[in-house]
Amino acid sequence: FGAKSLILSSASSKTAYGTAFMLAKRDGINVIGLTSAANVDFVERLGLYDQVLSYDEIGQLDGDQPAAYIDFSGDAGVRAAIHNRLADALVYDCAVGATHINALGGADGLPGPAPVLFFAPAQAKKRGDEWGVGELLGRIAAALGEFIGFVSNPDNVLLRVEVGSGPQDVEAAYLAVLRGEAAADAGSILSLPA
């Protein structure tokens, strides 16, 4: 797309920083993480982003350099702020997720490109067809192994696994995520009785 920078929203989410982890292996890509003010320190501690900004600092984005936006938040206000700040410098907008479920919205009337939905199963099929399923699964397993090693480094643990079971644990974890109260370094493994 000719972008000099990739801007990732919800930079503290596992999907976003997993993406940033893989992007960090490539040269020449300036990766910018956007997150809530409460998560800036955690996102900086990840060491995966060249620049970390809170959502209130979107105005600091360089509007003169071509950039692509990878939207993990789905937040209409964040999308509008990025489109309005970058305008024609925004060369691609990829809609991946919806971590901000209460702020979803479209992009009608915004400057720059319309968002393009990323659908993981379609991409997996495409890569499976190109590389073969065995190669695809091997690459996924290798990348996942590297990522697990990165987040579980005893000198800098970036992901704490919290295990729970039963309706109360599931509800508590769900509501914490929904309210934006879940710790950025927490990952929940939950189960319900059969």
VEXGU-140431 format. One record per residue: x, y, z of N, C-alpha, C, O in turn. Coordinates in steps of 0.2 Angstrom, whole numbers, plus 5000, padded with zeros to 4 digits. Example, Ala and Ser with C-alpha at 12.3 -4.5 7.8 and 13.67 -1.06 7.14 Angstrom:
BEGIN
506649725039506249785039506649845039507149835042;506449895035506849955036506450005039506750065040;
This chain:
BEGIN
500449945000500050005000500450065000500250124999;501150055001501550115001501650155007501850205008;501350125013501350155019502050155022502450105022;502250205026502850215029502750195037503150175040;502150195039501950185046501350135046500850145042;501250095051500650055052500450075059500850075064;499850095060499550115066499050065068498550045065;499150035074498749985077498350005083498650035088;497750005083497350025089497249965094497449915092;497049985100496949925105497649895105497649835106;498149935106498849905105499049865111499549825111;498649865117498749815122498349755122498549705126;497949745117497649685116498049635113498549645110;497949565115498349515113498449505105498949495103;497849515102497949515094498349575091498749555087;498249635094498649685092499449675093499849685089;499549655099500349655101500549585098501249585097;500149535096500449475093500549505086501049475083;500149545083500349575076500949615076501449605072;501049655081501649695082502249655083502749675080;502149595086502749555087503049525081503649525080;502549505076502749485070503049535065503549525062;502749595066502949655062503649675064504049705060;503849665070504449685073505049645070505649665070;504849595067505349555063505549575056506049555053;505149625054505249655047505649725048505549765052;506049735043506449805043506049855039505649835035;506149915041505849975038505049985039504750025035;504849955044504149965046504050005052504349975058;503750065052503650105058503050085061502450095058;503050055067502350025070502150075076502550075080;501550095075501350145081500750115084500250085081;500850105091500250075095499850135098500050175101;499150125097498750175100498350135106498150075105;498350165112497950125117497650175122497750235121;497350155127497050195132497650225136498150195137;497550285139498050315144498250265149498850265151;497850225152497950185157498450125155498750095159;498450115149498850055146499550075143499850035140;499650145142500250165139500850135142501350105138;500950135148501550105151501650025149502250005148;501149995150501149915148501349915141501749875139;501049955136501249945129501949965128502249935123;502150015131502850035130503349975133503849965130;503149945138503549895141503549835136504049795137;503049825132503149765127503749775122504049725120;503949835121504549855117504349835109504849825106;503749825107503649805100503449865096503449855090;503249925099503049975095503550035094503950045099;503650065089504150115088503950175092504350225094;503250185092502950245095502350215099501950175096;502150245105501550225108501250295110501450335113;500550295108500150355109499550335113499250285111;499250375117498550365120498050395114498250425110;497450375115496950395110496950465110496750495105;497050505116497050575116497550605112497550665111;498050565110498650595107498650585099499150595096;498150565097498050545089498250605085498550595080;498150665088498450725084499150735083499350775079;499550695087500250685086500450645080501050645078;500050605077500250565071500450615065500150665064;500950585062501250625056500750625050500650575047;500450685049499950685043500250695037499950695032;500950695036501350705030501550635027501750635021;501550585031501850525029501350475028500850465031;501350435022500850385021500750335026501350305029;500150315029500150265034499550225033499050235029;499550165036498950115036498750105043499150105047;498050095043497750085050497550015051497149995046;497749985056497449915057497049925064497349935069;496449915063495949935068495749875072495349835069;495949865078495749815082495149835087494849795090;495049895087494549925092493849925089493349915093;493749945083493149955080492850015083492250035081;493150065086492950125089492850175084493350195081;492150195083492050245077492350315079492650345074;492450335085492750395086493550395085493750445082;493850335087494550325085494650325077495150365075;494250295074494250285067494250355064494650375059;493750395066493650465063494250505065494450545060;494450505071495050545073495650535068496050575066;495750465067496350445062496250475055496650505052;495650455053495450485046495550555045495750585040;495250595050495250665050495950695050496150745047;496350665055497050685056497450665049497850715047;497450605047497850585041497550605034497950615030;496950605034496550615027496950585021496850515021;497150615017497450585011498150545012498350495008;498450555018499050515020498850445022499250405022;498250435024497950365026497850325019497450345015;498250275018498250235012497850175012497650145007;497750155018497350085019497050085026497350105031;496450065027496150055033495849985034495449965030;496149945038495949875039495549865046495849875051;494949845045494549825051494649755053494449705050;494949745059495049675061494649655067494349605067;494549705072494149685078493749735081493549785078;493449715087492949765090493049755098492649745101;493649775100493849775107493349835111493249825117;493149885107492749935110492049925108491749965104;491749875110491149855108490549905108490049905104;490649945113490149995115490250065110489850105111;490750065106490850125102490950105095491250145091;490650045093490650025086490350075081489850115083;490550085075490250125070490550125063491150095063;490250155058490550145052491050205050491250245055;491150215044491650265042491350315036491750345032;490650315036490350355031490550425031490550455037;490750455026490950525026491650545028491750605028;492050495030492650515032493150525026493050485021;493650565027494150565022494650505022494650465027;494950495016495350435016494950365014494350375012;495250315014495050255011494450225016494450235022;494050185013493450155016493850095020494250065017;493650075026493850015029493749955025493249945022;494249905025494249845022494249785028494649785032;493749745028493649695033494149645032494249615027;494549625038495049565038494649515041494349515047;494549455037494249395040494749345040494949315035;494949325046495449275047495349205043495849185040;494749175043494749115040494849125032495149075029;494649175029494749185022495549195021495749165016;495849225025496649235024496949165025497449155022;496749125030497049065031496949015025497348975024;496349015022496148975016496648995011496948955007;496749065010497149095004497849065005498149045001;498149075012498849055013498848975012499448945010;498348935015498348865014498448845007498748795005;498048875003498048864995498748874992498948844988;499048934994499648954992500248914994500648894990;500248895001500848865004500748795005501248755006;500148775005499948705007499748705015500048745019;499248665017499048665024499648655029499648685034;500048605027500548585032501048645033501248655039;501248675028501648735028501348785032501648815037;500748805031500348855035500348835042500548875046;500148775044500148755051500848755054500848775060;501348735050502048735053502248805055502548825060;502048855050502248925051501848955057502148995061;501248935058500848965064501148935070501248975075;501248875070501548845076502248875078502348885084;502648885073503348915075503248985077503549005082;502749025074502649095077502349095084502549135088;501849045085501549045091502049025097502049055102;502548985095503048965100503449025102503649035107;503649055097504149115098503749165102504049195107;503049175101502649225104502649205111502649245116;502449145113502349115120503049125123503049145129;503549115120504249125123504349205125504649215131;504149245121504149315122503749335128504049375132;503149325128502649345133502849315140502549345145;503149255140503249225146503949225149504149185153;504349265146505049275148505049295155504749345158;505349255160505349265167505649335169505549355174;506049365165506349425166505949485165506049535167;505349465161504849525159504249485157504049485151;503849465162503249425160502749475158502549525161;502449465152502049505149501349485148500849515146;501249415150500549385150500449335156500849285156;500049355160499849315166499249275164498749305163;499249215165498649165164498249165170498549145175;497649185169497149175175496649125173496349125168;496649065177496149015176495549015181495649035186;494949005178494349005181493848955179493948935173;493448935183492948885181492248905184492248935189;491748885180491048905183490748965181491149015179;490148975181489749035179489949095182490049145179;490149095188490349155192491049185189491149245188;491549135188492149155186492149185179492449235177;491749145174491649165167491249235167491449285163;490749245171490449315171490849365174490849425171;491249355179491649405182492249425176492349485175;492549375173493049395168492649435162492949485160;492149405160491749445154491649515156491749555152;491349525162491149595164491749635165491749695163;492249615167492949655168493149675161493349735160;493149625156493349645149492849695146493049745143;492249685147491649735144491749805147491649845144;491949805154491949875157492649905156492749965158;493149865152493749895151494249895158494649935158;494049845162494449845169494949785169495249775174;494949745164495349685164496049715163496249755159;496549685167497249705166497549685159497349635157;497949735157498249725150498649655150498749625144;498949645155499449585155499049515157499449465158;498449515158498049455160497749425154497449455149;497749355154497449315149497049265153497249235157;496349255151495949215155495849145151495749145145;495849095155495649025153495049005157495148995163;494549005154493848995158493548935155493548915149;493148895160492748835158492148835162492048865167;491648805158490948795161490948715162491148685158;490548695167490448625168490048595162489648635159;490148535160489748505155489048495156488748465152;
